[in-house]
Amino acid sequence: MSQDQNNKKNKRNKQLKNFALMSGVAIQMGITIYLFVILGKWLDDKMEGDGKLFLIIGTLLGVAISIFVVLRQLKKINEE
């Protein structure tokens, strides 16, 4: 194989690796938000309140944590 073919193959492999990492990030983000929503609902039920305060807090916290994790992983990908 020539040097040019090796470079193309390496670039293709890197793109596939990045695609796989980002697919995993999307799944991880969804699961994190879902778990914090469930936690918020559970806390609302335990506190027997009228509102949905813990549901809202749990959702926002889940989104914030997910965004933080995504940004960290993107930074890691860009450094490679």
FENZI-V279412 format. One record per residue. N is the residue number from 1. SS is DSSP state (2 for helix, 1 for strand, 0 for the rest). BURIAL is 1 if it has 24 or more other ideal C-beta (glycine too) atoms within 12 Angstrom, else 0. D_LAST is the distance of its C-alpha to the last C-alpha in Angstrom with 2 decimals. Layout:
# FENZI-V279412
n:N ss:SS burial:BURIAL d_last:D_LAST
n:N ss:SS burial:BURIAL d_last:D_LAST
This chain:
# FENZI-V279412
n:1 ss:0 burial:0 d_last:24.48
n:2 ss:0 burial:0 d_last:23.79
n:3 ss:2 burial:0 d_last:20.64
n:4 ss:2 burial:0 d_last:20.49
n:5 ss:2 burial:0 d_last:20.76
n:6 ss:2 burial:0 d_last:17.98
n:7 ss:2 burial:0 d_last:15.62
n:8 ss:2 burial:0 d_last:16.89
n:9 ss:2 burial:0 d_last:16.55
n:10 ss:2 burial:0 d_last:12.90
n:11 ss:2 burial:0 d_last:12.24
n:12 ss:2 burial:0 d_last:14.54
n:13 ss:2 burial:0 d_last:13.02
n:14 ss:2 burial:0 d_last:9.54
n:15 ss:2 burial:0 d_last:11.81
n:16 ss:2 burial:0 d_last:13.86
n:17 ss:2 burial:0 d_last:11.28
n:18 ss:2 burial:0 d_last:10.25
n:19 ss:2 burial:0 d_last:14.05
n:20 ss:2 burial:0 d_last:14.88
n:21 ss:2 burial:0 d_last:12.74
n:22 ss:2 burial:0 d_last:14.39
n:23 ss:2 burial:0 d_last:17.70
n:24 ss:2 burial:0 d_last:17.54
n:25 ss:2 burial:1 d_last:16.90
n:26 ss:2 burial:0 d_last:20.02
n:27 ss:2 burial:0 d_last:22.09
n:28 ss:2 burial:0 d_last:21.12
n:29 ss:2 burial:1 d_last:22.02
n:30 ss:2 burial:0 d_last:25.33
n:31 ss:2 burial:0 d_last:26.27
n:32 ss:2 burial:1 d_last:25.63
n:33 ss:2 burial:1 d_last:27.78
n:34 ss:2 burial:0 d_last:30.39
n:35 ss:2 burial:0 d_last:30.78
n:36 ss:2 burial:1 d_last:31.28
n:37 ss:2 burial:1 d_last:33.82
n:38 ss:2 burial:0 d_last:35.66
n:39 ss:2 burial:0 d_last:35.68
n:40 ss:2 burial:1 d_last:37.11
n:41 ss:2 burial:0 d_last:39.78
n:42 ss:2 burial:0 d_last:40.71
n:43 ss:2 burial:0 d_last:41.12
n:44 ss:2 burial:0 d_last:43.23
n:45 ss:2 burial:0 d_last:45.44
n:46 ss:2 burial:0 d_last:45.82
n:47 ss:2 burial:0 d_last:46.79
n:48 ss:0 burial:0 d_last:49.19
n:49 ss:0 burial:0 d_last:48.62
n:50 ss:0 burial:0 d_last:49.50
n:51 ss:0 burial:0 d_last:46.24
n:52 ss:0 burial:0 d_last:42.71
n:53 ss:2 burial:0 d_last:41.26
n:54 ss:2 burial:1 d_last:39.08
n:55 ss:2 burial:0 d_last:37.89
n:56 ss:2 burial:0 d_last:36.73
n:57 ss:2 burial:0 d_last:35.16
n:58 ss:2 burial:1 d_last:33.42
n:59 ss:2 burial:1 d_last:32.08
n:60 ss:2 burial:0 d_last:30.80
n:61 ss:2 burial:0 d_last:29.26
n:62 ss:2 burial:1 d_last:27.52
n:63 ss:2 burial:0 d_last:26.14
n:64 ss:2 burial:0 d_last:25.00
n:65 ss:2 burial:0 d_last:23.24
n:66 ss:2 burial:1 d_last:21.58
n:67 ss:2 burial:0 d_last:20.34
n:68 ss:2 burial:0 d_last:19.03
n:69 ss:2 burial:1 d_last:17.10
n:70 ss:2 burial:1 d_last:15.71
n:71 ss:2 burial:0 d_last:14.62
n:72 ss:2 burial:0 d_last:12.91
n:73 ss:2 burial:1 d_last:11.02
n:74 ss:2 burial:0 d_last:10.18
n:75 ss:2 burial:0 d_last:8.98
n:76 ss:2 burial:0 d_last:6.70
n:77 ss:2 burial:0 d_last:5.49
n:78 ss:2 burial:0 d_last:5.50
n:79 ss:2 burial:0 d_last:3.81
n:80 ss:0 burial:0 d_last:0.00
